[in-house]
Amino acid sequence: MWIASRVHQTFLLDDQLFVLMARPPCTDVISVRCPRIPAFTNDVSELGLGLDHPSRHEYAKRPFAASTSGIILLLMFATVEQVAEGLQAAGYATDPVLIQTIWLSSQMQKPILVEGPPGTGKTYLAQAIAAAAHTEMIRLQCFEGITEKQAIGCFDESLQRLFLETQGSAIDREWEKLRNQLHTLDFFTAGPLLQAVLQPASVVLLIDELDKVDQKFEALLLEILSDWQITIPKLGTVRARSVPVVVITSNQERRLGDPLRRRSLYKRIEHPDVQKEAEILDIRTIDAPLELKAQAVGLAQALRGYNLVKPPSIDEIVQFVRALQLLGRNEIVPADRDVLMPFLAKTEEDVKRLLLRDGFESLVVTALDYRDQALAVMSQNLQRRTA
């Protein structure tokens, strides 16, 4: 992942000056070509940074690369394998295509647009990427009526007044200078979007449920996702110090516009099949009995085929298994229907359907049809872990 930095983050290498650039090509930052820099290195020590150099400590765990112009750049993931290992360590069951999509997104500075039904793990994907990269996740939760101030930020008028009251005798009274001094980042309370691009190193920016906002707000994101900068009235254009990995999620309540889609890598996530859900439950509930997890996978599949108003999400099935563990159960039985209902039915209509005479009992029986398939997947995973 290319990391953008301010010009003050410079260092000497073989008596030549190098600068961590904002985003190549960048005309207002000094750079010096140095063909002697290796095309790629995993060790920051190979770049000749002194032991006391601040950049060494800040970026010691990140791989470096050199562009053709000799600019030193920083990567979030060095290889596709590093993405796969990181997601596995974070407890996220994925596939080779998604792994490569994440890696390409980080290398090419392109957002990932993830669409699919609610409860399919879209938000958890962003959390897993952050965990895999050992970095922070900053979240912009979208909702109807969200404003630019809530997303980007606004000037803190109380702080500006306090500054004038306490520093009035020491500041320049010329109006133009005073106005410029009051309208800087020092007096600006940053929202999630601005926070993400002002980090000293790349983070994961989650723009969650973008389909809940209107097209005007969606258009606000285009400058950020194209040029990695934000134009703010009275403040001007703020360039990114670092380029985040951006994950945009949508439940498709509204179709997102084509300009945003053109700037993004697209991924659709559906409710998992038996094999996929077995892998997910096996990773996220390692200490639960295999038979119980396999039966829970079958019940999840049966519930999603039962035409519920709100089918259970992946996370709700995970919590369901943990509840069964706390209750000391080794299997799902119809007698536990009422105590388990709060985990499975979240609307009045769904509760009524499951309270029908044979409703829950028939689902438990149907779950057995999927259990053996899920158990086979989990048994294979167990053999790989113990091999």
C-alpha positions in Angstrom: 0.0 0.0 0.0 1.5 3.4 -1.0 1.8 5.5 2.1 1.7 9.3 1.6 3.7 11.5 4.0 4.5 15.1 4.4 7.8 16.5 3.1 9.3 16.7 6.6 9.6 12.9 6.5 12.9 12.7 4.7 16.1 10.9 5.2 19.5 10.5 3.6 20.7 7.4 1.8 24.2 7.2 0.4 24.4 11.0 0.7 21.2 11.5 -1.4 17.9 12.9 -0.2 14.8 10.9 -0.3 11.2 11.9 0.5 8.1 9.9 1.3 5.8 11.4 -1.3 2.1 12.1 -1.1 1.1 10.3 -4.3 3.3 9.9 -7.4 3.6 11.9 -9.5 3.9 14.8 -7.1 5.4 18.1 -8.3 5.7 20.0 -5.1 7.9 17.5 -3.2 11.6 17.2 -3.8 12.8 13.8 -4.9 16.1 12.4 -6.1 16.6 9.5 -8.4 18.8 6.7 -7.0 19.2 3.6 -9.2 21.1 1.9 -6.5 18.0 1.4 -4.3 16.8 -2.2 -4.6 13.5 -2.7 -6.4 12.0 -4.2 -3.3 13.1 -4.9 0.2 11.4 -6.4 3.2 13.9 -5.0 5.7 13.9 -1.3 6.6 17.5 -1.7 7.7 18.5 -2.2 4.1 17.4 1.4 3.4 20.2 2.8 5.6 17.9 4.5 8.2 19.7 5.3 11.4 18.7 3.5 14.5 17.4 6.8 16.0 15.5 7.9 12.9 11.8 8.3 13.7 10.7 6.6 10.5 12.6 3.5 11.4 10.4 2.9 14.5 7.2 3.9 12.9 7.5 1.7 9.8 9.8 -1.0 11.0 7.1 -3.7 10.5 6.1 -2.6 7.1 7.8 -3.6 3.8 9.4 -0.9 1.7 9.6 -0.5 -2.1 11.3 1.9 -4.5 9.5 3.5 -7.5 11.3 4.0 -10.8 11.9 7.6 -9.8 13.8 6.5 -6.7 11.1 7.5 -4.3 10.8 5.3 -1.2 7.3 4.0 -0.7 5.7 1.9 2.0 3.5 -1.2 1.5 0.7 -2.5 3.7 0.9 -6.0 2.3 4.1 -7.2 0.5 2.6 -10.3 -1.1 -0.7 -12.1 -1.7 0.5 -14.7 0.7 0.8 -12.1 3.5 -2.8 -11.1 3.0 -3.9 -14.8 3.2 -1.9 -15.4 6.3 -3.1 -12.2 8.0 -6.8 -12.9 7.3 -6.5 -16.5 8.5 -4.8 -15.2 11.7 -7.7 -12.7 12.1 -10.2 -15.5 11.9 -11.7 -14.6 8.5 -12.6 -17.5 6.1 -12.0 -16.3 2.6 -11.2 -17.5 -0.9 -8.2 -17.0 -3.3 -10.1 -14.5 -5.4 -11.0 -12.2 -2.5 -7.5 -12.4 -1.2 -6.0 -11.3 -4.5 -8.7 -8.5 -4.7 -7.6 -7.2 -1.3 -4.0 -7.2 -2.4 -4.6 -5.5 -5.7 -6.7 -2.9 -3.8 -3.8 -2.1 -1.5 -1.3 -1.9 -4.3 -3.4 0.1 -6.8 -5.1 2.5 -4.2 -8.6 1.4 -5.2 -11.5 1.0 -2.9 -13.3 -2.3 -2.6 -17.1 -2.0 -3.1 -18.8 -4.9 -1.3 -22.5 -5.5 -1.9 -24.8 -8.2 -0.6 -27.7 -8.9 1.8 -27.4 -7.8 5.4 -25.6 -10.1 7.7 -23.2 -11.7 5.2 -20.0 -10.4 6.8 -19.3 -7.3 4.7 -18.4 -5.1 7.7 -16.4 -7.9 9.3 -14.3 -8.1 6.1 -13.0 -4.5 6.8 -12.3 -5.5 10.4 -10.4 -8.5 9.3 -8.2 -6.6 6.8 -7.3 -4.1 9.6 -6.4 -7.0 11.9 -4.4 -8.7 9.1 -2.4 -5.5 8.5 -2.0 -4.8 12.2 -3.5 -1.3 11.7 -6.5 0.7 12.9 -9.9 0.7 11.3 -11.8 4.0 11.0 -15.5 3.7 10.4 -17.9 6.1 8.7 -21.4 4.8 9.5 -23.7 6.1 6.8 -27.4 6.9 7.5 -30.2 8.9 6.0 -29.5 12.6 6.5 -25.8 12.3 7.2 -24.0 15.6 6.6 -20.7 16.7 5.2 -19.8 18.0 8.7 -20.4 14.6 10.2 -18.3 12.8 7.6 -15.4 15.3 7.1 -15.6 17.5 10.2 -16.0 21.2 11.0 -14.3 24.1 12.6 -14.5 24.2 16.4 -15.9 27.7 17.1 -15.5 27.4 20.8 -11.8 26.6 20.4 -11.4 29.6 18.0 -13.0 31.9 20.6 -10.8 30.5 23.3 -7.8 31.2 21.2 -8.8 34.8 20.6 -9.5 35.3 24.3 -6.3 33.8 25.6 -3.9 34.8 22.8 -5.4 38.2 21.9 -2.4 40.3 22.9 0.1 38.1 21.1 -1.5 37.6 17.7 -1.4 39.7 14.6 -4.5 41.9 14.4 -4.4 42.2 10.6 -7.7 40.7 9.4 -6.5 38.6 6.6 -3.7 37.0 8.7 -6.0 36.5 11.6 -8.7 34.8 9.5 -6.1 32.5 7.9 -4.7 31.6 11.3 -8.1 30.7 12.7 -9.0 28.5 9.7 -6.3 25.8 9.9 -6.4 22.2 10.9 -5.5 23.2 14.5 -9.0 24.5 14.9 -10.7 21.8 12.8 -12.4 18.8 14.4 -11.9 16.0 11.9 -14.6 13.5 11.0 -13.9 9.9 9.9 -12.9 10.7 6.3 -10.4 13.3 7.2 -9.1 11.3 10.1 -8.3 8.4 7.8 -6.2 10.4 5.3 -4.3 12.3 8.0 -2.9 9.2 9.7 0.9 8.9 9.6 0.5 5.4 8.2 -2.2 3.6 6.3 -5.3 2.5 8.1 -8.5 0.8 6.9 -11.4 3.1 6.2 -14.8 1.5 6.3 -17.6 3.4 4.6 -20.5 1.3 5.9 -23.9 1.1 4.3 -23.4 3.8 1.7 -26.7 2.9 0.0 -28.5 4.7 2.9 -27.3 8.1 1.7 -28.3 10.2 -1.3 -26.4 10.7 -4.5 -25.2 14.2 -3.3 -23.3 12.7 -0.4 -22.0 9.8 -2.6 -20.6 12.4 -5.0 -18.7 13.9 -2.0 -16.5 10.8 -1.9 -15.3 11.0 -5.5 -12.6 13.6 -4.9 -11.2 11.6 -1.9 -11.2 8.3 -3.8 -9.8 9.7 -7.0 -7.2 12.2 -5.8 -6.8 11.4 -2.1 -7.5 14.9 -1.1 -10.4 16.8 0.5 -11.5 20.3 -0.3 -12.9 22.1 2.7 -14.4 25.6 2.6 -12.3 28.2 4.4 -9.5 25.6 4.8 -8.7 24.7 1.3 -7.5 21.4 -0.1 -6.1 19.0 2.4 -3.9 16.3 0.8 -3.6 12.9 2.3 -0.7 12.1 4.5 -1.5 8.4 4.0 -3.7 6.5 1.6 -6.1 4.1 3.5 -7.4 0.8 2.3 -11.1 1.7 1.7 -13.9 -0.8 2.0 -17.4 0.4 1.0 -20.4 -1.7 1.9 -23.9 -1.6 0.5 -27.0 -3.6 1.3 -28.5 -2.4 -2.1 -31.3 -0.4 -0.6 -30.3 2.1 -3.4 -28.2 1.5 -6.5 -24.9 3.2 -6.1 -23.8 5.5 -9.0 -21.5 4.5 -11.8 -18.8 7.1 -11.0 -18.2 5.4 -7.7 -18.3 1.9 -9.2 -15.7 2.9 -11.8 -13.3 3.9 -9.1 -13.8 0.6 -7.2 -13.0 -3.1 -7.3 -16.3 -4.9 -7.0 -17.1 -7.9 -4.8 -20.5 -9.4 -4.1 -21.0 -11.5 -0.9 -24.0 -13.7 -0.5 -25.1 -15.8 2.5 -22.6 -18.7 2.7 -23.3 -22.2 1.5 -22.8 -25.2 3.9 -19.1 -25.6 3.2 -18.3 -21.9 3.6 -20.4 -21.5 6.8 -18.7 -24.6 8.2 -15.3 -23.0 7.7 -16.5 -19.7 9.3 -18.0 -21.3 12.4 -15.0 -23.6 12.7 -12.6 -20.6 12.8 -14.7 -18.4 15.1 -15.9 -21.0 17.6 -12.8 -23.2 17.8 -13.6 -24.6 21.3 -17.1 -25.7 20.5 -17.8 -29.4 19.8 -17.7 -30.3 16.1 -21.1 -32.0 16.1 -22.7 -28.9 17.7 -21.2 -26.5 15.1 -22.1 -28.8 12.3 -25.7 -28.9 13.4 -25.7 -25.1 13.8 -24.6 -24.8 10.2 -27.5 -27.0 9.1 -29.9 -25.0 11.2 -28.6 -21.7 9.6 -29.2 -23.2 6.1 -32.6 -24.4 7.1 -33.6 -21.0 8.5 -32.5 -19.1 5.4 -34.6 -21.4 3.3 -37.7 -20.8 5.6 -38.6 -17.4 4.1 -38.0 -15.4 7.2 -38.4 -11.7 7.1 -34.9 -11.4 8.6 -32.8 -14.5 8.0 -30.0 -15.0 10.6 -26.6 -13.4 9.9 -23.3 -15.2 10.1 -22.5 -13.4 13.4 -25.9 -14.3 14.9 -25.2 -18.0 14.2 -21.8 -17.6 15.9 -23.5 -16.1 18.9 -26.0 -18.9 18.8 -23.3 -21.5 19.1 -21.7 -19.6 22.0 -25.0 -19.5 23.8 -25.4 -23.3 23.4 -22.0 -23.7 24.9 -22.9 -21.6 27.9 -26.0 -23.6 28.3 -23.9 -26.8 28.3 -25.6 -28.2 25.2 -23.9 -30.6 22.9 -26.7 -30.6 20.4 -29.7 -28.6 19.3 -33.1 -30.0 20.5 -36.6 -28.7 19.9 -37.1 -28.4 23.7 -34.7 -25.5 23.8 -36.8 -23.5 21.3 -38.0 -20.7 23.6 -34.6 -19.9 25.1 -32.9 -20.0 21.7 -35.5 -17.9 19.9 -34.0 -14.5 20.8 -30.9 -15.5 18.8 -32.8 -16.7 15.7 -35.9 -14.6 15.2 -35.7 -10.8 15.3 -39.1 -9.8 14.1 -42.6 -10.4 15.3 -43.5 -12.2 12.1 -40.5 -14.6 12.3 -41.2 -15.3 16.0 -44.8 -16.3 15.1 -43.6 -18.6 12.3 -41.1 -20.4 14.6 -43.7 -20.8 17.3 -46.0 -22.8 15.0 -46.6 -26.3 16.3 -44.0 -28.0 14.1 -42.1 -24.9 13.0 -38.8 -25.1 15.0 -38.9 -28.9 15.3 -39.1 -29.2 11.5 -36.1 -26.9 11.1 -34.1 -29.0 13.6 -34.9 -32.1 11.5 -34.0 -30.3 8.2 -30.7 -29.2 9.8 -29.6 -32.9 10.0 -29.6 -33.0 6.2 -26.8 -30.5 6.1 -25.0 -31.7 9.3 -22.9 -34.5 7.8 -21.6 -32.2 5.0 -20.6 -29.5 7.5 -19.0 -32.1 9.8 -16.9 -33.4 6.9 -15.5 -29.9 6.3 -14.8 -29.3 9.9 -13.1 -32.7 10.3 -10.8 -31.9 7.4 -9.9 -28.5 9.0 -9.1 -30.2 12.3 -6.8 -32.7 10.5 -4.9 -29.8 8.8 -4.5 -27.9 12.1 -3.2 -30.9 13.9 -1.0 -32.1 11.1 
